[in-house]
């Protein structure tokens, strides 16, 4: 079963409709259509722009909209939030401020991305530009994402570890590439020792996808961020989920330039149904 099918099935089985807030500043027809489609399954609150037919909290200022969005979550007026079209960093800072928590270091935020197209359904960690620059950070992130796949997605990872060089490439010519290649080689060895199915595809990301690996680990965040955005915005893939993990609440992230938020809302509702 594809992850999207699983999320929708969970939502359909809920006995009560979850209440979810999303920040929208550009209510173009495609976006509005996705919100109304999702509202068949959840009670939706739109913060920012006015969308006819839905509950609205109108606020043109994006920072104030972020404040309202987080406030709804903090005051438990909604069961979960989808960031939508307000700023990621500002909204995350506002989350930590209102919940009176110390922020996670940038290299320790766990926010996996799930992308789908046709028969392909993949989890992509190391998609923030700040992630994956040391072996310790990689182990920390991937261990948590594997647990997310097992516990939340109910699937065993089939892992593709990417790199910056092939073993026969220009080894020794560019020190940064050598360093990152060494980190990813050690990561692959670590995961094999942990008993996981692991293949190395170096920088042949297309081969990793064609192999139907369901966990593709980019060589570093700088590459992972570009990789998933290229698939999303240029390759016709859909982002199904992008949760912040370990926040204690349901906080679905994503990118501001998306137009269709249906699956983000459905995944948020699915997380609410699974929340312990």
C-alpha positions in Angstrom: 0.0 0.0 0.0 1.2 3.5 -0.8 1.7 5.8 2.1 -1.0 8.2 0.8 -3.5 5.4 0.7 -2.7 4.4 4.2 -3.1 7.9 5.5 -6.4 8.4 3.8 -7.6 5.0 5.1 -6.7 6.0 8.7 -8.6 9.3 8.4 -11.7 7.6 7.0 -11.8 5.3 10.0 -11.8 8.1 12.5 -14.9 8.3 14.6 -14.5 12.1 15.2 -13.4 14.7 12.7 -10.1 16.3 13.7 -9.8 20.1 13.7 -6.8 21.4 11.8 -5.5 24.9 11.2 -3.6 25.9 8.1 -2.0 29.2 7.1 -2.8 30.4 3.6 -1.8 33.7 2.1 -2.3 33.0 -1.6 -5.8 31.4 -2.1 -5.4 30.6 -5.8 -8.1 28.3 -7.3 -5.9 25.1 -7.1 -5.1 25.8 -3.4 -8.8 26.5 -2.5 -9.9 23.4 -4.3 -7.4 21.3 -2.3 -8.6 22.9 1.0 -12.3 22.2 0.2 -11.4 18.6 -0.8 -9.7 18.0 2.5 -12.6 19.6 4.4 -14.7 16.5 3.5 -12.6 14.7 6.1 -11.6 17.3 8.7 -12.8 20.6 10.2 -10.5 23.1 8.7 -9.6 26.6 10.0 -7.8 28.8 7.5 -5.6 31.5 9.0 -4.5 34.4 6.8 -6.6 34.8 3.6 -10.4 34.4 3.5 -11.6 31.3 1.8 -15.4 31.2 1.3 -17.1 28.1 2.7 -14.5 27.4 5.4 -13.9 28.8 8.9 -11.5 31.7 8.6 -9.3 33.9 10.8 -8.4 36.7 8.4 -4.9 38.2 9.0 -2.9 39.7 6.1 0.3 40.1 8.1 2.2 36.8 7.7 4.0 37.0 11.0 0.8 37.7 12.9 -0.8 34.8 11.0 2.1 32.5 12.2 1.4 33.8 15.8 -2.3 32.9 15.5 -1.6 29.5 13.9 0.8 28.5 16.8 -1.6 30.0 19.3 -4.5 27.8 18.2 -2.2 24.7 18.7 -0.9 26.0 22.1 -4.4 26.7 23.4 -5.6 23.3 22.1 -8.3 24.9 19.9 -7.2 22.7 17.1 -5.8 19.1 17.1 -2.9 19.9 14.7 -1.6 22.4 12.3 -0.3 22.5 8.7 2.2 25.4 8.3 1.1 26.1 4.7 2.3 29.4 3.3 3.8 31.3 6.2 7.5 31.3 6.9 9.1 28.1 8.1 11.8 29.6 10.4 9.7 32.4 11.9 6.8 30.0 12.6 9.1 27.4 14.1 10.7 30.1 16.4 7.2 31.2 17.3 6.3 27.6 18.2 9.2 27.4 20.6 8.4 30.8 22.1 4.8 30.1 22.8 5.4 26.5 24.0 8.3 27.9 26.1 10.8 25.3 24.8 14.4 25.5 23.9 14.8 25.1 20.1 16.3 22.0 18.7 19.7 22.7 17.1 19.3 23.1 13.3 21.3 19.9 12.7 19.1 17.9 15.1 15.6 18.8 13.7 13.9 15.6 12.4 11.6 16.5 9.5 11.3 13.7 6.9 9.7 14.3 3.6 7.4 11.7 1.8 7.1 12.1 -1.9 5.0 10.0 -4.3 4.6 9.6 -8.1 3.0 6.7 -10.0 4.2 3.5 -8.2 7.0 5.2 -6.3 6.6 6.2 -2.7 9.8 7.4 -0.9 10.9 8.9 2.4 13.6 11.5 2.1 15.5 12.6 5.2 18.5 15.0 5.2 16.4 17.5 3.2 17.1 20.5 5.3 20.3 22.3 4.2 21.6 22.2 7.8 21.5 18.4 8.1 23.9 15.6 7.3 27.3 17.3 7.6 28.7 14.9 10.2 28.5 11.1 10.7 27.0 11.7 14.2 24.3 13.9 12.8 23.5 11.4 10.1 23.2 8.5 12.6 21.0 10.5 14.9 18.6 11.5 12.1 18.4 8.2 10.3 17.9 6.2 13.5 14.9 8.4 14.3 13.5 8.3 10.7 13.8 4.5 10.7 11.8 4.4 13.9 9.2 6.8 12.3 8.9 4.4 9.3 8.4 1.4 11.5 6.1 2.9 14.1 4.2 5.5 12.2 4.3 4.1 8.6 4.3 0.4 9.6 7.0 -0.5 7.1 10.5 -1.8 7.0 13.1 0.5 5.4 14.7 -0.5 2.1 17.6 1.9 2.3 19.5 3.7 -0.5 22.5 5.6 0.8 23.8 8.3 -1.6 27.2 9.8 -1.8 29.3 12.6 -3.5 31.6 10.3 -5.4 31.8 6.9 -7.0 34.7 4.8 -5.7 36.4 5.2 -9.1 35.8 9.0 -9.3 38.3 11.8 -8.8 39.2 10.7 -5.3 41.6 13.1 -3.6 40.9 16.0 -6.0 38.2 17.8 -4.0 38.6 17.4 -0.2 35.0 18.3 0.6 33.6 15.6 -1.7 36.1 13.1 -0.2 35.0 13.9 3.3 31.2 13.6 2.6 31.8 10.4 0.6 33.6 8.9 3.7 30.7 9.9 6.0 28.2 8.2 3.8 30.3 5.1 3.4 30.5 4.8 7.1 26.8 5.4 7.5 26.0 2.6 5.1 28.3 0.3 7.0 26.7 1.3 10.3 23.2 0.6 9.0 24.3 -2.8 7.6 25.7 -3.7 11.0 22.3 -2.8 12.5 20.7 -5.4 10.2 19.1 -3.2 7.5 18.9 -3.8 3.8 21.2 -1.1 2.4 22.5 -0.3 -1.1 24.8 2.5 -2.1 24.0 4.4 -5.3 26.6 7.2 -4.9 25.1 10.1 -6.9 22.8 8.1 -9.2 19.5 9.2 -7.5 17.5 8.0 -10.4 18.8 4.4 -9.9 17.9 4.6 -6.2 14.3 5.5 -7.2 14.0 2.9 -9.9 15.2 0.3 -7.5 12.1 1.2 -5.4 14.1 1.9 -2.3 11.6 3.5 0.2 14.2 5.4 2.2 16.6 7.5 0.1 19.3 9.2 2.2 20.9 12.1 0.3 24.6 12.7 0.7 24.0 16.0 2.7 21.3 18.5 3.3 22.5 20.8 0.6 21.9 18.1 -1.9 18.8 16.6 -0.3 17.0 20.0 -0.3 17.6 20.5 -4.0 16.7 16.8 -4.8 13.3 16.8 -3.2 12.4 20.3 -4.5 13.4 19.3 -8.1 11.1 16.3 -7.8 8.3 18.3 -6.3 8.3 21.4 -8.5 9.8 20.2 -11.7 9.3 16.4 -11.7 5.6 16.2 -11.1 5.9 14.4 -7.7 3.5 15.1 -4.8 4.6 15.8 -1.3 2.5 13.6 0.9 3.9 14.4 4.3 6.5 16.5 6.0 6.1 16.2 9.8 8.3 17.7 12.6 9.0 14.7 14.9 9.3 14.8 18.6 7.5 18.1 19.2 4.8 16.4 21.3 2.1 17.9 19.1 1.0 17.4 15.5 2.9 19.9 13.4 2.9 19.3 9.6 5.5 21.3 7.7 6.1 21.5 3.9 7.2 24.3 1.5 5.6 27.7 1.0 5.4 27.4 -2.8 3.2 24.4 -2.9 -0.3 24.9 -4.4 -2.1 21.7 -3.3 -2.3 21.1 0.4 -4.7 18.1 0.4 -2.2 15.5 1.4 -0.5 17.6 4.0 -3.9 18.0 5.7 -4.7 14.3 5.4 -1.3 13.3 6.8 -1.9 15.8 9.7 -5.2 14.1 10.4 -3.6 10.7 10.2 -1.0 11.7 12.7 -3.7 12.9 15.0 -5.4 9.5 14.8 -2.1 7.8 15.7 -1.0 10.3 18.4 -0.3 8.6 21.7 
